């Protein structure tokens, strides 16, 4: 009789560089107020023009510079300003280094970066060195080297470095975060997030094929931030807990190479990224997170946001709802409602009452305008509004450079796990010891 063959999955260690001498963390860092925020935009392809338009609706913003490699994109963005009654901004275009002239401008407070992924961190680092706060589209960094460069530069220069993770500001996520902080779900033990979005109709829209090329060259969850960000905030990551390690697994490669062959005739044999990637994360306090990535298959859009707690459950996509221990629901909401049970979602009436009662404070007073201005239903506007509000009032930003690091690190670390037969991979403590200094997520008022 054959005995069991023991297999031990040895943790792959991930080095954490020592903090450079003289630097301190930027947890809850506040900078001098900037009553009028002068903004420069770099990258005006897919996301940039929408951001320019949204900023024209925020009082106390001057848009002083616009930059893209393509002249027509820069001039088109200036037409947005003219239409809104804003003065024309300085225009920069022509080559890959045009952005360097922008970060060096003396009359810029904030550089808003919406380029292709490979330029995000490089521009962010230089902008901070040139004395600017930076806001960078997702994912803001693709490698650990880029992540540590952003962290070290933010700590050294004492400049804000925020990832533009709009999903944190969606109305369901904001309300659910407030519910979690009020204890409605009890202790949150597990969270799930995803980016499942068939990009087949959109591949052609990415300038110079940059996104498809990245999937061709890299394996793993290269776009984890939409799913991971809201879950990490609800679970207080680096605010009393931290991500310890991950394990990743993917399917074989099928969908995108088949699409490329069908549309171009090219038969790719070296495409790296599997159709579907699943990643499990365990935290210091024994919580778990599952993250999924699939941009190859004909599935309905799904940006899963799910929390499982000892007293309740929240879920978004494909069904939005809450399931709660009846004892967790206050009497004013339970009134005139019967058969409340945690075995199913609460009724639509109860859900509506809950969402009204627990509406996040930062959404109160801005929700109507956000929905009118738009940007993924309004969450983009709330994100930009909050960024400017905090800069104008000298407040800590809602998300810091360590959030950026934790949510972006999956790009490299999942690839490491996959290339080592799904071995567990250590996730660095990007705060370098400060993960337990704060006790909860706090959005400045």
Wavefront OBJ file of the C-alpha trace (Angstrom):
o trace
v 0.000 0.000 0.000
v 1.344 3.353 -1.015
v 1.535 6.028 1.644
v 0.685 9.667 1.203
v 3.359 11.746 -0.458
v 3.856 14.902 1.558
v 4.226 18.167 -0.326
v 5.345 21.270 1.499
v 4.651 24.641 -0.140
v 7.562 26.795 0.937
v 6.903 30.502 1.193
v 8.707 32.621 -1.396
v 10.170 35.539 0.533
v 9.860 39.065 -0.850
v 12.589 41.456 0.324
v 11.546 44.692 2.021
v 14.198 47.383 1.572
v 15.143 49.383 4.638
v 13.696 52.860 4.848
v 16.344 55.367 3.742
v 17.930 57.287 6.573
v 16.057 60.428 7.537
v 12.721 59.328 6.070
v 9.523 58.701 8.003
v 6.206 57.263 6.920
v 3.446 59.337 5.338
v 0.525 57.730 7.183
v -2.223 60.368 7.557
v 0.185 62.979 6.201
v -1.266 66.473 5.885
v 0.357 69.207 3.804
v -0.097 72.956 3.702
v -3.524 73.979 2.330
v -3.692 74.948 -1.353
v -6.773 77.189 -1.728
v -6.507 77.191 -5.528
v -5.140 73.906 -6.865
v -3.222 74.288 -10.136
v -3.454 71.030 -12.062
v -1.460 69.617 -14.977
v -2.747 66.584 -16.895
v -0.389 64.090 -18.492
v -2.046 61.472 -20.703
v -5.150 62.480 -22.651
v -6.159 59.267 -24.367
v -8.975 57.244 -22.803
v -9.264 58.450 -19.172
v -7.614 61.868 -19.292
v -10.253 63.912 -21.190
v -13.006 62.828 -18.799
v -10.885 63.920 -15.854
v -10.258 67.322 -17.456
v -13.998 67.814 -17.938
v -14.824 66.749 -14.365
v -12.283 69.151 -12.892
v -14.036 72.075 -14.572
v -16.968 71.459 -12.195
v -14.877 71.754 -9.014
v -14.432 75.257 -7.533
v -10.891 76.391 -6.826
v -9.232 74.459 -9.661
v -7.009 75.963 -12.355
v -5.965 73.697 -15.233
v -2.620 75.066 -16.356
v -1.069 72.371 -18.563
v -2.139 69.535 -20.866
v 0.223 66.901 -22.201
v -0.026 63.917 -24.523
v 2.274 62.384 -27.099
v -0.331 63.185 -29.745
v -0.924 66.819 -30.604
v -4.577 66.252 -31.502
v -5.341 64.827 -28.056
v -3.822 67.836 -26.324
v -5.709 70.314 -28.491
v -8.952 68.371 -28.054
v -8.603 68.602 -24.267
v -8.105 72.356 -24.544
v -11.433 72.583 -26.366
v -13.036 71.018 -23.270
v -11.642 73.905 -21.217
v -12.794 76.522 -23.707
v -16.301 75.054 -23.758
v -16.419 75.218 -19.949
v -15.273 78.859 -19.951
v -11.767 78.093 -18.673
v -8.622 79.747 -20.072
v -6.646 77.631 -22.496
v -3.900 75.613 -20.844
v -0.307 75.272 -21.969
v 0.058 72.425 -24.477
v 2.844 69.842 -24.481
v 3.141 67.028 -27.023
v 5.428 65.444 -29.574
v 7.478 62.676 -27.957
v 7.809 60.380 -24.954
v 9.671 63.016 -22.969
v 7.224 65.897 -23.388
v 5.911 65.200 -19.886
v 9.253 66.172 -18.317
v 8.590 69.796 -19.248
v 5.264 69.589 -17.426
v 6.557 68.211 -14.123
v 9.200 70.970 -14.121
v 6.669 73.810 -14.413
v 6.804 76.147 -11.386
v 3.068 76.930 -11.404
v 1.721 73.392 -10.849
v 0.528 71.927 -7.531
v -0.894 68.599 -8.722
v 0.093 66.357 -11.618
v -2.758 64.105 -12.745
v -1.354 61.088 -14.639
v -3.503 59.036 -17.024
v -0.959 57.598 -19.460
v -0.323 53.974 -20.392
v 0.758 51.746 -17.487
v 4.473 51.715 -18.265
v 4.783 55.475 -17.723
v 2.684 55.818 -14.558
v 5.329 55.339 -11.876
v 8.146 57.009 -13.808
v 6.177 60.222 -14.219
v 4.861 60.089 -10.648
v 8.342 59.800 -9.152
v 9.723 62.691 -11.196
v 6.730 64.909 -10.467
v 7.207 64.464 -6.715
v 10.912 65.184 -7.081
v 9.903 68.362 -8.907
v 7.775 69.390 -5.918
v 4.308 68.325 -7.036
v 1.610 66.186 -5.495
v 0.607 63.360 -7.811
v -2.539 61.409 -8.604
v -1.974 58.364 -10.804
v -4.464 56.240 -12.712
v -4.781 52.517 -12.005
v -2.650 50.531 -11.726
v -0.117 53.135 -10.667
v 2.831 50.713 -10.658
v 3.467 47.350 -12.285
v 6.573 46.165 -10.423
v 7.882 46.191 -6.856
v 10.773 48.403 -7.936
v 8.297 50.992 -9.184
v 6.253 50.681 -6.002
v 9.239 51.242 -3.724
v 10.357 54.194 -5.874
v 6.959 55.824 -5.360
v 6.952 55.108 -1.619
v 10.484 56.344 -1.037
v 9.942 59.478 -3.117
v 6.683 60.332 -1.335
v 8.328 59.831 2.070
v 11.397 61.851 1.105
v 9.619 64.758 -0.600
v 6.570 64.721 1.747
v 4.327 64.954 -1.311
v 1.051 63.096 -1.703
v 0.970 60.124 -4.064
v -2.588 58.870 -4.535
v -3.837 56.139 -6.816
v -6.971 57.152 -8.724
v -9.010 54.127 -7.631
v -12.506 55.266 -8.504
v -14.267 52.092 -7.321
v -13.636 53.086 -3.707
v -16.079 55.954 -4.305
v -18.948 54.034 -5.883
v -22.124 54.601 -3.879
v -22.634 50.978 -2.829
v -18.993 50.622 -1.762
v -19.024 53.884 0.199
v -22.258 53.011 1.985
v -21.058 49.501 2.729
v -17.781 50.847 4.113
v -19.763 53.045 6.489
v -21.905 50.069 7.515
v -18.762 48.049 8.202
v -17.275 50.840 10.302
v -20.525 51.085 12.278
v -20.254 47.359 13.058
v -23.273 46.237 11.042
v -21.452 43.177 9.673
v -19.731 42.273 12.919
v -16.138 41.176 12.387
v -15.381 40.946 8.672
v -13.633 37.652 8.015
v -13.551 37.405 4.234
v -13.705 39.716 1.233
v -13.915 39.175 -2.508
v -13.200 41.404 -5.455
v -12.861 41.010 -9.196
v -12.247 42.610 -12.538
v -14.174 40.521 -15.039
v -14.610 42.543 -18.200
v -14.487 41.139 -21.714
v -12.172 43.600 -23.471
v -12.521 42.100 -26.940
v -14.547 45.084 -28.248
v -12.045 47.558 -26.786
v -8.553 46.249 -27.515
v -8.332 48.464 -30.610
v -8.940 51.586 -28.526
v -5.663 51.316 -26.584
v -3.030 53.498 -28.199
v -0.101 51.565 -29.638
v -1.654 48.294 -28.402
v -0.080 48.810 -24.992
v -2.619 46.932 -22.842
v -2.816 43.879 -25.073
v 0.966 43.778 -25.267
v 1.207 43.770 -21.461
v -1.096 40.755 -21.239
v 0.979 39.079 -23.931
v 4.208 39.531 -21.975
v 3.027 38.993 -18.375
v 1.151 36.383 -16.411
v -0.983 37.097 -13.351
v -3.528 39.583 -12.043
v -2.224 42.748 -13.652
v -5.363 44.773 -12.919
v -6.305 43.959 -9.348
v -6.974 47.393 -7.873
v -10.693 47.759 -8.718
v -11.535 44.568 -6.859
v -8.940 44.755 -4.117
v -9.160 48.425 -3.148
v -12.674 48.625 -1.659
v -12.199 45.285 0.140
v -8.900 46.381 1.703
v -10.465 49.580 3.028
v -13.391 47.708 4.559
v -10.930 45.280 6.170
v -8.652 48.069 7.527
v -5.516 46.961 5.686
v -2.483 48.804 7.116
v -4.855 50.298 9.645
v -4.677 47.478 12.176
v -4.172 44.551 9.785
v -1.879 43.790 6.872
v -1.637 41.504 3.866
v 0.750 38.633 4.643
v 0.906 36.315 1.628
v -0.897 35.242 -1.517
v -1.382 32.145 -3.645
v -2.407 32.459 -7.279
v -3.729 30.043 -9.906
v -4.752 30.582 -13.534
v -6.370 28.744 -16.418
v -4.620 27.970 -19.658
v -4.384 30.612 -22.382
v -7.177 30.469 -24.963
v -9.363 33.521 -25.540
v -7.101 36.427 -26.482
v -4.753 34.506 -28.832
v -7.851 33.120 -30.578
v -9.192 36.672 -30.951
v -5.847 37.877 -32.336
v -5.691 35.035 -34.835
v -9.258 35.669 -35.955
v -8.762 39.419 -36.405
v -5.156 39.616 -37.642
v -4.180 36.119 -38.745
v -1.245 36.123 -36.306
v -0.801 32.776 -34.546
v 0.675 33.578 -31.132
v 2.468 30.776 -29.327
v 4.023 32.783 -26.513
v 1.012 34.628 -25.017
v 1.553 34.636 -21.257
v -1.589 35.643 -19.378
v -4.135 32.944 -18.656
v -7.787 33.618 -19.401
v -8.861 33.569 -15.741
v -6.693 34.223 -12.683
v -7.693 33.583 -9.059
v -5.711 34.835 -6.090
v -6.162 34.100 -2.388
v -4.671 36.399 0.238
v -4.318 35.842 3.995
v -3.908 38.720 6.439
v -2.003 39.080 9.688
v -5.267 38.833 11.658
v -6.372 35.631 9.962
v -8.769 37.164 7.407
v -8.914 36.078 3.754
v -9.458 37.850 0.436
v -10.150 36.350 -2.985
v -9.460 38.364 -6.156
v -10.273 37.381 -9.747
v -9.170 38.713 -13.147
v -10.637 37.835 -16.544
v -10.571 40.113 -19.591
v -10.667 37.321 -22.169
v -14.036 35.607 -21.988
v -17.643 36.586 -22.868
v -18.865 36.971 -19.299
v -21.085 39.816 -18.095
v -19.177 42.663 -16.494
v -18.477 41.811 -12.863
v -16.563 44.012 -10.453
v -17.306 41.784 -7.488
v -17.380 43.483 -4.114
v -18.256 41.121 -1.318
v -17.843 41.146 2.459
v -18.572 38.253 4.806
v -18.840 39.123 8.486
v -19.957 37.435 11.673
v -23.247 39.376 11.633
v -23.829 40.168 7.996
v -22.936 39.962 4.333
v -22.686 42.497 1.499
v -22.559 41.715 -2.208
v -22.325 43.688 -5.438
v -22.469 42.013 -8.874
v -24.323 40.242 -10.248
v -26.866 40.933 -7.485
v -26.559 43.930 -5.178
v -27.775 43.292 -1.674
v -27.269 42.718 2.035
v -27.974 39.732 4.268
v -27.976 40.514 7.956
v -28.560 38.936 11.316
v -31.948 40.368 12.265
v -30.479 41.529 15.587
v -28.098 43.772 13.611
v -30.954 45.712 12.023
v -32.199 48.632 14.086
v -35.830 48.836 15.122
v -36.529 51.900 12.961
v -35.660 49.884 9.854
v -37.312 46.653 10.994
v -40.606 48.408 11.639
v -43.348 47.172 9.321
v -41.027 44.535 7.809
v -41.312 40.859 8.571
v -39.370 37.658 7.976
v -35.925 39.212 8.118
v -33.423 36.394 7.846
v -29.722 36.093 7.141
v -30.500 33.154 4.837
v -31.390 35.563 2.024
v -30.951 39.165 1.014
v -33.063 41.701 2.844
v -35.995 43.057 0.868
v -35.513 45.949 -1.513
v -37.356 48.238 0.914
v -35.052 47.306 3.789
v -31.998 47.640 1.565
v -33.111 51.113 0.511
v -33.670 52.115 4.132
v -30.268 50.759 5.139
v -28.469 52.575 2.331
v -30.190 55.825 3.229
v -29.410 55.490 6.932
v -25.767 54.521 6.357
v -25.024 56.764 3.394
v -21.372 57.697 3.715
v -20.836 61.247 5.027
v -18.674 62.254 2.064
v -21.496 61.341 -0.343
v -24.039 63.452 1.509
v -24.459 66.744 -0.323
v -22.397 65.719 -3.362
v -24.288 62.668 -4.642
v -26.714 64.566 -6.884
v -23.969 66.624 -8.512
v -21.766 63.541 -8.913
v -24.479 61.686 -10.796
v -25.055 64.726 -13.000
v -21.387 65.305 -13.814
v -20.851 61.570 -14.232
v -17.809 59.424 -14.724
v -18.761 55.770 -14.196
v -22.065 56.832 -12.672
v -20.573 59.587 -10.529
v -17.838 57.806 -8.598
v -15.111 59.421 -10.727
v -16.389 62.872 -9.812
v -16.482 62.044 -6.097
v -12.892 60.788 -6.370
v -11.693 64.016 -8.010
v -13.785 66.196 -5.695
v -12.343 64.501 -2.610
v -8.779 64.833 -3.906
v -9.173 68.567 -4.468
v -11.095 69.074 -1.205
v -8.310 67.493 0.842
v -5.575 69.454 -0.937
v -7.451 72.746 -0.526
v -8.000 72.164 3.179
v -4.623 70.673 4.074
v -6.142 67.298 5.001
v -4.759 63.769 4.648
v -5.951 62.141 1.433
v -8.462 59.286 1.568
v -5.903 56.898 0.044
v -2.157 57.010 0.548
v 0.878 55.622 -1.224
v 0.712 52.426 0.875
v -2.802 51.712 -0.420
v -1.350 52.147 -3.890
v 1.446 49.706 -3.100
v -0.769 47.007 -1.566
v -3.287 47.065 -4.388
v -0.703 47.182 -7.190
v 1.733 44.583 -5.876
v -0.402 41.707 -7.142
v 0.839 42.369 -10.675
v 4.329 41.075 -9.859
v 3.579 38.810 -6.906
v 0.843 36.784 -8.630
v 3.188 36.225 -11.552
v 5.808 34.955 -9.116
v 3.310 32.546 -7.558
v 2.104 31.264 -10.935
v 5.618 30.762 -12.252
v 6.367 28.647 -9.167
v 3.424 26.240 -9.370
v 1.129 28.444 -7.290
v 3.557 28.708 -4.376
v 2.674 31.107 -1.541
v 4.419 34.461 -1.947
v 5.084 36.900 0.872
v 3.520 40.354 0.549
v 5.814 43.070 1.918
v 4.773 45.401 4.699
v 4.992 48.538 2.585
v 4.543 50.724 5.691
v 7.737 49.179 7.108
v 6.330 48.701 10.572
v 3.542 51.283 10.592
v 0.657 49.000 9.637
v -0.735 48.937 13.196
v -0.334 52.636 14.043
v -3.808 53.450 12.733
v -6.911 51.504 13.743
v -9.423 52.234 10.994
v -9.908 53.914 7.626
v -10.590 57.586 8.159
v -11.833 59.910 5.432
v -11.091 63.535 6.363
v -14.059 65.843 6.725
l 1 2 3 4 5 6 7 8 9 10 11 12 13 14 15 16 17 18 19 20 21 22 23 24 25 26 27 28 29 30 31 32 33 34 35 36 37 38 39 40 41 42 43 44 45 46 47 48 49 50 51 52 53 54 55 56 57 58 59 60 61 62 63 64 65 66 67 68 69 70 71 72 73 74 75 76 77 78 79 80 81 82 83 84 85 86 87 88 89 90 91 92 93 94 95 96 97 98 99 100 101 102 103 104 105 106 107 108 109 110 111 112 113 114 115 116 117 118 119 120 121 122 123 124 125 126 127 128 129 130 131 132 133 134 135 136 137 138 139 140 141 142 143 144 145 146 147 148 149 150 151 152 153 154 155 156 157 158 159 160 161 162 163 164 165 166 167 168 169 170 171 172 173 174 175 176 177 178 179 180 181 182 183 184 185 186 187 188 189 190 191 192 193 194 195 196 197 198 199 200 201 202 203 204 205 206 207 208 209 210 211 212 213 214 215 216 217 218 219 220 221 222 223 224 225 226 227 228 229 230 231 232 233 234 235 236 237 238 239 240 241 242 243 244 245 246 247 248 249 250 251 252 253 254 255 256 257 258 259 260 261 262 263 264 265 266 267 268 269 270 271 272 273 274 275 276 277 278 279 280 281 282 283 284 285 286 287 288 289 290 291 292 293 294 295 296 297 298 299 300 301 302 303 304 305 306 307 308 309 310 311 312 313 314 315 316 317 318 319 320 321 322 323 324 325 326 327 328 329 330 331 332 333 334 335 336 337 338 339 340 341 342 343 344 345 346 347 348 349 350 351 352 353 354 355 356 357 358 359 360 361 362 363 364 365 366 367 368 369 370 371 372 373 374 375 376 377 378 379 380 381 382 383 384 385 386 387 388 389 390 391 392 393 394 395 396 397 398 399 400 401 402 403 404 405 406 407 408 409 410 411 412 413 414 415 416 417 418 419 420 421 422 423 424 425 426 427 428 429 430 431 432 433 434 435 436 437 438 439 440 441 442 443 444 445
